[in-house]
């Protein structure tokens, strides 16, 4: 058992000062605010917290405790300066898209032209190169305060579509990469069966498909790893008569089920042409929606779609940096939340890996769309990035600094050019800080993930793995 003393900490929806967190076996056993200590962030410079080792502390849950001293009580570390919050959950990731960062910006185009460049990257990945690439991506996530990732994984087979000797070898490479980087993962093994409505997979898409949902389920069942969840790529990539099979597999095992939903107007139009339904209505009719399900993007929705997602308790995962990078559009985030769909966040294509920017982007996009401010509070956006995000990945014991939760602690420096003078507040985290301001990331109270001072990326000579070559 040990105790860590935090200068400032996000406890529930409030920032508290001089907080002690007691930890045993990676789990939080007590959260207390030390009595008699005062802090100040006036002018952006936090005053020194007086040392009160051995003084009484008032529990934030109504109990009292005592900090450690020479008489054998729980040892307390020196005060951790800055503002500490729960680890962040990145709920939508395609690790191999990271290769495209800044490389697709030299010409005009759309999501569909970008996709062709993405496919060229997917053609050449092997289990070894995927492990190397994903390890670097997950290290970058952890360096920016992310402690859990939902990896939306559909790159299953060899280039010609033939399964590897171990048909889950590519997925195992991602799990190993997460272990190497020190990040918690939910591998969302994705069913991908068609190139579009009524179209057979072609080209690199042969790497994605298992042929039908029953064979997808058979392959995933053989995985034998409780970190594996499920995903439906989209209504255009999984035929209507296959959707229920994937949903039933996830529901019978009580694991998360994620699905790309209405990211593009063209997908909506094609779905209505074929089925006479919006993608959301189609998922509802086939039993896909519900509290285990996350709708990723949910950009182009009708009022009926919003109601269906909310009433079913389906999560909505927005990825603002990717949605603006790909010119997808702005989703109705506030309407979804008010209807009952909890918000989560993802960095998706990794044009940027920064959950602080994703939080900020949700509010800023609403301002641009409506010409009004103040749609989301900082506390609501922090819940999306922490407790609700973890819940959507099936990690219900993470995302809060409270008793019974994992000790995933992320500390943001309050004396950087971005945060200086902003104070220790939820608003500073959401509207001022960036991933570059993270100075420590602890998973189950094990620190790591920062590749160098200030979270800099390791140089090529420092890396333990090689990165994937540039796309052709």
C-alpha positions, -999 to +999 in steps of 0.1 A: +000+000+000+012+035-008-001+070-009+004+098-034-002+134-026-015+156-054-013+193-056-046+195-075-069+166-086-101+162-106-123+143-081-158+138-096-166+169-115-146+192-092-109+201-089-098+197-053-065+209-039-040+189-017-055+155-023-041+122-010-048+090-029-041+057-012-034+028-036-031-009-031-024-034-059-031-007-085-065+002-071-076+033-052-086+025-016-090+060-003-092+096-015-087+123+011-082+161+012-054+170+036-065+195+063-048+228+070-029+231+037-036+260+013-027+263-023-027+292-047-025+294-085-026+332-087-006+344-117-002+309-128+025+300-102+013+274-077+025+282-042+044+255-023+021+231-005+032+230+032+045+196+043+019+181+068+031+145+069+014+128+098-014+155+100-051+145+100-068+143+066-105+145+058-117+118+035-137+130+005-160+102+013-166+111+049-138+091+066-106+103+082-071+091+076-036+099+085-006+104+062+024+083+066+052+089+091+081+071+109+057+051+130+048+028+102+017+044+087+011+044+049+041+060+032+033+092+013+054+104-017+063+140-022+036+162-036+030+158-073+028+193-087+002+202-113-034+191-120-040+153-119-070+137-136-080+101-144-065+084-174-081+093-207-099+068-230-093+069-267-124+051-279-117+049-316-083+041-332-071+028-365-034+025-356-021+021-391-037+054-403-010+071-383+014+066-413-007+091-433-002+121-409+006+152-429+011+131-460-024+136-474-026+173-472-010+183-506-041+181-527-079+186-528-102+157-523-127+140-500-130+111-476-131+088-506-099+100-521-082+098-487-094+062-484-075+052-515-043+064-499-052+046-467-057+014-486-022+016-501-008+016-465-029-014-456-016-035-485+019-038-472+015-043-434+027-075-419+023-087-383+059-076-375+055-041-391+021-037-376+035-045-342+063-019-347+039+008-360+012+002-333+038+002-305+049+037-316+012+049-319+003+036-285+034+051-269+024+085-283-011+080-268+003+072-234+027+102-236-004+124-240-024+110-211-043+082-227-044+050-207-070+030-227-076+025-264-104+010-284-086-004-315-111-008-344-093-037-361-102-050-396-068-058-412-070-095-405-055-116-433-026-118-458-025-097-490-045-121-510-071-127-483-056-160-472-057-164-434-024-166-415-016-199-399-029-182-368-059-164-383-057-138-355-020-131-359-026-094-369-049-089-339-023-105-316+003-081-329-019-052-317-024-067-283+014-072-280+019-036-291-004-024-263+015-045-238+048-031-250+036+005-248+019+000-214-016+009-224-049-009-217-066-021-249-100-032-261-094-049-295-126-043-314-124-071-339-143-059-369-166-077-393-161-064-428-177-084-456-185-061-485-171-033-506-205-015-505-241-024-508-242-056-529-205-054-538-179-081-533-146-071-516-118-062-540-082-054-538-069-048-503-104-053-489-097-091-493-075-087-462-105-075-442-132-101-449-139-135-434-166-143-460-196-141-437-205-133-401-205-169-389-169-174-400-160-140-385-175-152-352-157-185-354-123-167-359-129-143-331-141-171-307-107-188-312-089-156-300-091-167-264-083-132-250-108-114-228-096-080-242-114-087-275-146-070-283-166-067-315-173-042-343-194-039-374-174-018-399-205-001-413-239-009-428-223-007-463-196-033-453-218-058-435-250-069-453-283-066-435-287-104-430-253-106-413-257-077-387-277-097-361-250-124-360-223-100-349-247-082-325-257-116-309-221-126-305-212-094-286-244-095-265-240-132-255-205-124-242-214-089-228-185-072-247-185-038-264-198-035-300-187-005-320-199+006-355-191+034-379-224+052-384-234+079-410-200+094-414-207+102-450-239+114-467-232+090-496-235+061-472-269+074-460-282+078-495-271+044-506-286+027-475-320+045-481-319+035-518-313-002-509-333-006-477-356+024-475-341+031-441-314+053-426-283+034-413-295+041-377-330+027-385-314-004-401-292-010-371-322-006-348-344-031-368-316-057-367-310-054-329-276-037-330-283-007-309-281-008-271-260+000-240-231-022-252-230-004-286-211+027-296-220+046-328-187+061-341-190+095-358-228+097-360-224+128-381-253+129-406-284+120-385-321+127-387-342+136-356-355+100-356-319+087-357-310+108-327-340+096-308-332+059-316-296+062-304-306+080-272-336+058-262-315+027-268-286+040-246-261+037-274-229+056-269-218+082-295-181+085-302-170+117-319-136+122-334-134+159-341-098+161-354-104+134-379-139+145-389-126+180-398-094+166-414-116+144-437-142+171-442-169+147-428-191+173-412-202+182-377-223+158-358-252+167-335-233+160-303-255+180-279-288+167-293-274+131-290-264+137-254-297+153-244-315+124-260-297+099-238-266+089-258-234+093-237-205+110-255-171+094-260-141+105-280-115+091-303-085+102-324-095+078-352-070+084-381-044+100-357-040+131-378-036+144-342-033+123-310-046+146-283-077+139-263-076+174-249-080+187-285-108+162-291-127+175-260-122+211-271-132+203-307-166+191-297-175+225-282-157+245-309-174+227-337-208+234-321-199+271-319-190+272-356-222+253-366-245+275-344-227+308-340-233+304-302-210+295-273-214+273-243-229+241-255-208+218-234-194+224-199-158+214-192-170+188-167-193+171-193-164+169-218-141+155-192-166+128-184-167+119-221-129+116-222-127+096-189-155+077-172-179+074-201-151+066-225-139+038-204-174+025-199-179+023-237-149+000-238-161-022-210-136-008-185-160+001-157-133+002-130-115+031-147-121+068-154-126+083-119-103+092-090-124+074-064-124+043-042-126+011-062-112+025-094-079+018-110-051+042-101-047+055-137-034+090-129-024+116-155-008+149-144-009+181-165+017+208-158+001+242-149+032+263-158+035+259-195+029+286-221-006+272-226-016+267-190+002+294-171-022+318-155-053+297-163-055+282-128-063+247-116-097+241-131-116+218-154-118+246-179-080+248-180-079+211-189-104+214-217-099+248-231-062+255-225-042+223-221-029+199-248-013+165-247+021+183-247+013+195-212+011+160-197+041+154-175+032+119-162+009+091-171+004+062-146-014+030-154-025+012-122-001+037-106+028+025-127+044+055-144+057+054-179+049+062-215+068+095-217+096+088-242+117+118-231+115+151-212+082+168-217+068+138-236+090+142-266+092+114-291+122+092-288+148+096-315+154+069-340+184+057-321+165+055-289+136+034-302+133-003-295+114-010-327+115+004-362+087+024-376+068+013-408+083+027-441+066+056-458+035+048-479+042+046-516 
